[in-house]
Each structure stands twice: as structure tokens, then as C-alpha cells.
């Protein structure tokens, strides 16, 4: 069968849906990412079934490319200038929001009757966020505003804390179980994944900071930027380290060390938007709507506890870090989106503790569907409210 017509029609249709989603997002309270997900549901197997199996079968390729691009661009926002004056609040909000989410979800699920082991696993998974969804929402606003910059910086750290807490939780449960010797292996895998990702980002970012931007003086051309991102992502996946964190570190190194660059990532942002559109439409196609029927009491408790944990964690972290009041009020809710990282953690936990698989997977998958659809709405609301507060504050002081 000649797949070319179906491939071209599908990609072209998705990009046109992206334009339509952007137009709707400007005229409605819904963020573009939520609209794209709903479009994906409508044209996928849960709706009109218009998307060829070729795309759903290779969704992971699109997801990996999109995530390394997002990681690279988020890392590019972590300049010394952008975090100067807010580094303390970024650190504390990201850390406290992750820890409080783990504690709140774990305690809530224990009170709902789950065993400590299952509750802790789900609590650790609750720390993770979805950087791609949050970045897409932020990109619809002025990314130079302080709250938007802080949010992207916090998201960059959040996955590091999430992976660390998940690894520690799994290692603790292994150490208290019959296979206690495996806990050291789990801890080592977490250290290797995070440390290897940071090392790869440094190894690639340091020479790239000096070598890029020479063909077109002061600005990397598209082939340079895209080549770096894809090679970094490919090496990270081959080495089995976090491709998202490797790309973030590489972007951070380049933007801070490339003094001859005017704007290092300008070339990539146009291509990134194309992959974001395709990624979120395909994510909608892949959403398991039937999972919503499995939410139940435990799933509902998980959703409410994670929401409360992120809110309280953002508030407490903001207090410790000296953040402004609007930031403390809204930063936790802006971090609600949760997607692939959480499902990946759930699959790892299910393989390590197969006896808990029938509880872990349905809860995480069903809650992820809800957080993927409604989380970006809360992110958009948070940015809108904080920006409105900033404008009002500026007007009153002028």
C-alpha cells in the first residue's frame, strides 16, 4: 500500500488543526494544548478514526523529538540574567512543590485504605509534571514576563526532583521488601540517569557554545540547532539517560557561554511549534478515554491530593524563597499538567512491583488523561491572573 498520500494528508491536516486551535485559543479560555488534545480525540480511534496506524505506532518518535526540543528551549531560558533575583524562589518552589505532592498524595491514599507501599509509589509519581504542555501554554503569552520565566525555570528543575524522589521511593520499598539487595541497583540507575544526562549536556554544550553561530554570524542556523538537539537526544536514548534533562543542560550551557550569539535558539523555535502541534494531536489520538471510567474513589483521591499538594507546595516554597504573593498563590496550580513522565514511572513501578500493577496503572493512566486535558487550563489561568496582577501593580505605582 502506498502510504505517501495518507502521510501527507495526515500531517497537513494536523498542521491546519494547529492553526485552528491557535485561533480558538485566542478567543476562548481554553489553551491551545487542550484544544489540540481534543482534536486528537475527535479524529482518533475514540472518534472518527481518521489517523493511520503508522502515526500511532510511531508516536514515541515524535514524542522524543518534541521533548528534546522543549528541553533545549527551556534550558535556553535559564540564563544568569533571567534567574538573577529569583534563583532562590525557583529552587525552593520546585523542590517543596515536589516533596509536598509526594507527602500529600501518599497520606491521602493511605487514609483511603491503600497500603503504604502502593500509596508511596503513587505519591512519588505525583511529583512529575509535563514540561511540553506547560511550555506550549507559556509560548502563547509573553515569555519575558517574570512569572513565565520563573515557571519555565521551575519546570526545568521539577523533572530532576521528580526522578530523584521516585528513585528514592522505589529504592526504599525494595530495601524493606524481600529483595532488599536490589535497592542499591535502583539508586545507582537514578544517579546514572541524572548524572549521565548532565554530563552529556555539558560535553555537547561546551564546544557547541563556541562553534555554533559562525556560519551565520551571531546566530546558529537551523541545521546547527536541529542537528545538536537530535544528536543529543539520540545519544541520551542510546546511553539510556534522560534525554529531556540532557537537552536542558546543553541549552543552558550554550545560552550562558556563547557570548558571540545574539539569540542562540531563534532558528529552532519555528520548527519546534510544528512538532508541538503534531505531538499534542497524536497525544489526543493516543488518549485512553476508557480510562476515565476507571477513576473511581482512589483515582479521584489521587487527583484531588496531587492538586492540593502542588498548590500547598508552591505556596510554601514561595514563602521560603521569598516569592511575591500572586506567584505563591498560582505557581502550584500552573504545574498541574502531567503526562508521559508519570506513565513511564508507572510502568517502571509496575515492572518492579507486579503485585501492585492492577492499582498503579489504572490510577496513573486515568488521572493523566484528566491532567493532560484540564491541567493546561489551570496553567493558562495562573499566567493570566499573575500577569493581570502585575499590570495592576505597575499601574498603581506609576
Secondary structure, DSSP 8 states (H G I E B T S, - for coil): ---HHHHHHHHHHHHHHHHHHHHHHHTSSS-HHHHHHHHHHHHSTTTT--S-HHHHHTHHHHHHHHHHHHHHHHHTT--HHHHTTTHHHHHHHHHHHHHHHHHHHHHHHHHTT--HHHHHHHHHHTT---HHHHHHHHHTS-TTSHHHHHHHHHHHHHHHHHHHHHHHHHHHHHHHSTTTTHHHHHHHHHHHHHHHHHHHHHHHHHHHHHHTTTTTTTS--HHHHHHHHHHHHHHHHHHTS-HHHHHHHHHHHHHHH-TT-S-TTHHHHHHHHHHHHHHHHHHHHH--GGGGGG-HHHHHHHHHHHHHHHHHHHHHHHHHHT--HHHHHHHHHHT----HHHHHHHHHHHHH-GGGHHHHHHHHHHHHHHHHHHHHHHHHHHHHHHHHHHHHHHHHH-
